[in-house]
Amino acid sequence: MDYGFVIDLEKCVGCHGCSVACKQANGTPPGVTRSHVERGSEGTYPNAVRTIRPMLCMMCENPSCVEACPQEGATYRREEDGIVVIDKEKCIGCKLCVEACPYGARYAVEDKRGYFGDELNEYEQVAYADMPEKCVDKCDLCVKYREAGNDQPACVRACMAEARVFGDLDEIKKMVEKRGGDVYLPESGNSPRVFYLPVVKA
C-alpha cells in the first residue's frame, strides 16, 4: 500500500507537540529535527494573518534528494509503500541530498553530543545507537516505531488537535480533493505525498 499524509491547517494550533513526540520516538540529537513547525505571515496591515505550517519529509514521488545522492542505495524510495528512507550504513555524509531537498527536510548529524553536557545519558546512549555521526537524517514516517507495534507515526499519535492523518494514499487524496488542499511548493516538480488542507477563511 502506498502511504500518504495530510495536515489540516485549520486544526493545527502550532503547539509543537509533533516535534517533541518525534524527538522522543526517534531520539534525535540537538540540531536534528525530523518534524518542525514553520511560522510566517501573509498579507499586509490591517489584514495580515499569522501562518503555521508543520514540516516533515514530503515523501516525494520524484525525490530530488535521491537523484542527488552519489552513493547508490544510500537513500531511496521504498517500492512497497513509497516512503523515502536513508540507509545509514551506506550514507557517506556528503550532504548533497540536504542541499537538493527544497523542503529543508534533511539534516546532517555532525556529532552525537548530549542535551545536558558532553556525556550521553542512558536514554541518549540507546537512542543514538542507530544514528552514525557524519550521516544524514530525516523523517521516515516512523518506520521502526510502527514496526514495533504502533499503528501511526509518533507525530500523528501526539497531535492533540487531530490535525494529522496518515494512511492509504488514495484515501488521503480523497480528503484533499474534498477540501481543496494542495502540496507545498508544487513547482519543485518533486510530487510530494504530504498534503495540506487550507485554513477556512471567514
C-alpha positions in Angstrom: 0.0 0.0 0.0 1.3 3.5 -0.9 1.2 5.8 2.1 0.1 9.4 2.1 0.0 12.1 4.8 -2.2 15.2 5.2 -2.1 18.1 7.7 -5.2 20.2 8.3 -4.0 23.8 8.7 -7.4 24.8 10.0 -6.9 22.5 13.0 -3.2 22.9 13.7 -2.5 25.3 16.6 1.3 25.2 16.3 1.8 23.7 19.7 5.0 21.7 18.6 3.6 18.5 20.2 4.5 16.8 16.9 8.1 18.0 17.1 8.5 16.8 20.8 6.9 13.4 20.1 9.1 12.9 17.1 12.3 13.7 19.1 11.2 11.3 21.8 10.3 8.5 19.5 13.4 8.8 17.3 16.0 10.0 19.7 17.5 12.7 17.5 20.4 14.7 18.8 20.5 18.5 19.2 20.1 20.3 15.9 18.4 17.4 14.2 14.7 17.9 13.8 12.7 15.5 11.7 9.5 17.4 12.3 9.2 21.1 12.9 6.7 24.0 12.6 7.4 27.0 10.4 5.7 30.3 11.3 5.2 33.2 9.0 2.7 35.9 7.9 0.6 36.7 4.9 -1.0 40.0 3.8 -0.4 43.5 5.0 -1.7 45.5 7.9 -4.5 45.7 8.9 -5.4 42.4 7.1 -2.2 40.5 7.9 -2.5 37.0 9.4 -0.1 34.6 11.1 0.6 31.3 9.3 1.6 28.0 10.7 3.0 25.1 8.6 4.2 21.9 10.2 7.1 20.4 8.1 8.4 16.9 7.6 9.8 14.8 4.8 7.3 15.1 1.9 7.9 11.5 0.7 8.1 12.8 -2.9 7.3 10.6 -5.8 10.2 12.2 -7.7 12.6 12.9 -4.8 15.4 15.3 -5.8 17.4 14.0 -2.8 17.6 10.5 -4.2 18.6 11.9 -7.6 21.4 14.0 -6.0 22.9 11.2 -3.9 26.2 9.9 -5.4 26.2 6.7 -3.3 24.0 4.0 -4.8 21.4 2.8 -2.3 22.2 5.3 0.4 18.8 6.9 0.0 15.9 5.5 -1.9 12.1 5.3 -2.3 10.7 2.0 -1.0 8.7 0.1 -3.6 6.3 -1.4 -1.1 5.0 1.9 0.4 6.6 4.8 -1.3 8.4 6.0 1.8 11.8 7.7 1.2 14.4 6.3 3.6 18.2 6.5 4.3 20.5 3.5 4.6 22.8 4.9 7.2 25.4 2.2 6.6 25.8 3.4 3.1 25.4 7.2 3.6 28.8 8.9 3.2 27.7 12.3 4.7 28.4 14.4 1.6 25.2 16.4 2.2 24.3 16.7 -1.4 20.8 15.4 -0.6 20.5 18.1 2.1 21.2 20.8 -0.5 18.8 19.1 -3.0 15.8 19.0 -0.8 13.5 22.0 -1.4 11.7 21.5 1.9 14.7 21.6 4.3 13.7 18.1 5.5 17.2 16.6 5.8 19.8 17.2 8.4 23.5 16.3 8.8 24.4 14.6 12.1 27.7 16.3 12.8 28.2 14.7 16.2 26.2 12.9 18.8 26.5 15.3 21.7 24.1 15.1 24.5 21.5 17.6 25.5 22.9 18.0 29.0 26.6 18.1 28.6 29.3 16.1 26.7 28.4 12.8 28.3 25.4 10.9 26.9 22.8 9.9 29.4 21.3 6.4 29.4 18.5 7.3 27.1 20.8 9.0 24.6 23.2 6.1 24.6 20.3 3.9 23.4 18.6 6.4 21.1 21.8 7.4 19.3 22.8 3.8 18.5 21.1 3.9 15.1 22.4 7.3 14.2 26.0 7.3 13.0 28.0 10.5 13.0 28.7 12.3 9.8 25.5 10.9 8.4 22.2 12.5 7.2 18.9 12.0 9.0 15.3 12.8 8.1 11.7 11.8 8.8 10.8 8.3 7.6 7.2 8.3 8.9 8.4 6.3 11.9 9.2 3.1 10.1 10.9 1.4 13.1 8.3 3.0 15.6 5.5 1.5 13.6 7.2 -1.9 13.1 7.5 -2.0 16.9 3.7 -2.2 17.1 2.5 1.4 16.8 -0.1 1.9 14.1 0.7 5.6 13.4 3.8 7.8 13.4 4.6 9.4 16.7 3.6 12.9 15.5 0.1 11.7 14.5 -0.5 10.0 17.8 0.6 13.1 19.7 -1.4 15.7 17.8 -3.9 17.0 20.3 -5.8 18.9 17.6 -6.1 15.7 15.4 -4.7 17.8 12.5 -2.6 15.0 11.1 -3.8 11.9 9.1 -1.5 9.1 7.9 -2.8 6.2 5.8 -3.7 4.9 2.3 -2.6 7.5 -0.3 -5.9 7.0 -2.3 -8.0 7.9 0.8 -5.7 10.8 1.6 -6.2 12.2 -1.9 -10.0 12.0 -1.5 -9.7 14.1 1.6 -7.6 16.6 -0.2 -9.9 16.8 -3.2 -12.9 17.3 -0.9 -11.4 20.2 1.0 -9.4 21.7 -1.9 -6.0 21.0 -0.3 -2.6 21.0 -2.1 1.0 20.2 -1.7 3.7 22.7 -0.6 5.9 24.1 -3.4 4.3 22.2 -6.2 6.6 24.0 -8.6 9.5 21.9 -7.3 8.4 19.0 -9.5 9.0 16.6 -6.7 5.4 15.5 -6.5 5.1 15.4 -2.6 2.8 13.0 -0.9 2.3 15.1 2.1 -0.7 17.4 1.6 -2.1 20.4 3.4 -5.8 21.3 3.9 -6.3 25.0 3.9 -7.5 27.3 6.6 -11.2 28.1 6.2 -11.5 31.8 5.7 -14.4 33.6 7.3 
